[in-house]
Amino acid sequence: MGKLGSVIYRQTDGGSDNDAIVTHVFHWLLVHMGVVEKVVWIRLKSKHSHNIADRVFSMIKEKLWGQRGGGPGCAAPFDFEAIVKEALASQNGTVELAWQLANFDW
């Protein structure tokens, strides 16, 4: 078993930017370096619908920039959690953020 388990699932849009050589190398490195044993990569079709995801991003954008395109923004990445929780406070369920930080020296 790899350091993060045996299988990791990754879902991306189907655009050419996600099908770049860097993405394929990243997946290969995860397996080659023993981080996981297998990567299952789900690429969504072009023009797919996000539905709930689009609504969530719209709510967050409203907190950051407002309807007129101006607003406080986000001064630091870790301030983003409070902004997301405030934006989604009216929704059912809980808010959980997972930070995925990586530094690759290509």
KOLLUMVO-566927 format. One record per residue (C-alpha): residue number from 0; residue in three letters; y, x, z. Coordinates in Angstrom, 2 decimals. Each point is the difference from the previous one (the first is absolute). Layout:
BEGIN
num, residu, py, px, pz
NUM, ala, Y, X, Z
...
***
This chain:
BEGIN
num, residu, py, px, pz
0, met, 0.00, 0.00, 0.00
1, gly, 3.49, 1.24, -0.83
2, lys, 2.85, 0.42, 2.45
3, leu, 1.32, -3.51, -0.80
4, gly, -3.37, -1.63, -0.47
5, ser, -2.35, -0.31, -2.92
6, val, 2.07, -2.20, -2.32
7, ile, 3.75, -0.49, -0.48
8, tyr, 1.38, -2.89, -2.04
9, arg, 3.24, 0.42, -1.94
10, gln, 1.76, -2.75, -1.93
11, thr, 2.80, 0.74, -2.46
12, asp, 1.84, -1.67, -2.84
13, gly, -1.51, 0.61, -3.40
14, gly, 3.02, 1.80, -1.45
15, ser, -0.19, 3.37, -1.69
16, asp, 1.84, 1.64, 2.92
17, asn, -3.01, -0.78, 2.19
18, asp, -2.42, 1.27, -2.63
19, ala, 1.61, 3.44, -0.14
20, ile, -1.94, 3.25, 0.39
21, val, 1.49, 0.45, 3.49
22, thr, -1.66, -3.21, 1.17
23, his, -3.39, 1.06, -1.33
24, val, 0.34, 3.44, 1.60
25, phe, 1.00, -1.61, 3.32
26, his, -3.15, -2.16, -0.01
27, trp, -2.16, 2.97, -0.96
28, leu, 1.53, 2.10, 2.80
29, leu, -0.75, -2.67, 2.61
30, val, -3.69, 0.27, -0.83
31, his, -0.08, 3.74, -0.78
32, met, 1.64, 0.93, 3.31
33, gly, -2.29, -2.26, 2.01
34, val, 2.61, -2.51, 1.07
35, val, -2.22, -2.83, -1.26
36, glu, -3.27, -0.17, -1.87
37, lys, 1.11, -2.60, -2.54
38, val, 3.29, -1.47, -1.32
39, val, -0.05, -3.56, -1.30
40, trp, 3.11, -0.41, -2.13
41, ile, 1.08, -3.51, -0.93
42, arg, 2.60, -0.08, -2.79
43, leu, 1.60, -3.40, -0.48
44, lys, 0.49, -1.34, -3.53
45, ser, 3.40, 0.08, -1.65
46, lys, 2.23, -2.98, 0.81
47, his, -2.09, -0.97, 3.03
48, ser, 1.55, -2.21, 2.67
49, his, 0.76, 1.30, 3.48
50, asn, 0.98, -3.37, 1.48
51, ile, 0.09, 0.71, 3.76
52, ala, 0.82, 3.69, -0.52
53, asp, 2.98, -0.90, -2.17
54, arg, 1.29, -2.38, 2.67
55, val, -0.41, 2.61, 2.75
56, phe, 1.83, 2.67, -2.00
57, ser, 2.76, -2.48, -0.79
58, met, 0.45, -0.80, 3.70
59, ile, 0.19, 3.69, 0.89
60, lys, 2.44, 0.71, -2.84
61, glu, 2.25, -2.80, 1.26
62, lys, 0.23, 1.75, 3.42
63, leu, 0.76, 3.35, -1.59
64, trp, 2.45, -0.94, -2.77
65, gly, 0.87, -3.68, 0.31
66, gln, 0.58, -2.42, -2.86
67, arg, 3.08, 1.81, -1.26
68, gly, -1.71, 3.36, -0.31
69, gly, 1.67, 1.62, 2.99
70, gly, -1.28, 0.53, 3.48
71, pro, -0.94, 2.48, 2.67
72, gly, -3.03, 1.43, -1.78
73, cys, -2.41, 2.05, 2.08
74, ala, 1.26, 3.24, 1.56
75, ala, -3.42, 1.45, 0.82
76, pro, -3.59, -0.80, -0.98
77, phe, -1.01, -0.87, 3.54
78, asp, 2.86, -2.54, 0.29
79, phe, -1.78, -1.93, -2.73
80, glu, -2.56, -1.52, 2.40
81, ala, 2.67, -1.90, 1.96
82, ile, 1.57, -1.21, -3.26
83, val, -3.35, -1.28, -1.28
84, lys, -0.78, -1.77, 3.28
85, glu, 3.43, -1.67, 0.00
86, ala, -0.32, -1.03, -3.65
87, leu, -3.44, -1.56, 0.54
88, ala, 0.66, -1.56, 3.42
89, ser, -0.02, -3.51, -1.49
90, gln, -3.48, 0.48, -1.51
91, asn, -3.37, -0.73, 1.63
92, gly, -2.12, 2.92, 1.12
93, thr, 0.76, 3.50, 1.20
94, val, 1.71, 2.93, -1.67
95, glu, -1.90, 3.28, -0.16
96, leu, 1.19, 3.09, -1.85
97, ala, -2.21, 2.93, -0.89
98, trp, 1.82, 3.23, -0.82
99, gln, -1.59, 2.09, -2.70
100, leu, 1.73, 3.34, -0.02
101, ala, -1.08, 2.81, -2.27
102, asn, 1.45, 3.30, -1.07
103, phe, -1.57, 1.48, -3.09
104, asp, 1.20, 3.36, -1.29
105, trp, -0.96, -0.36, -3.64
***
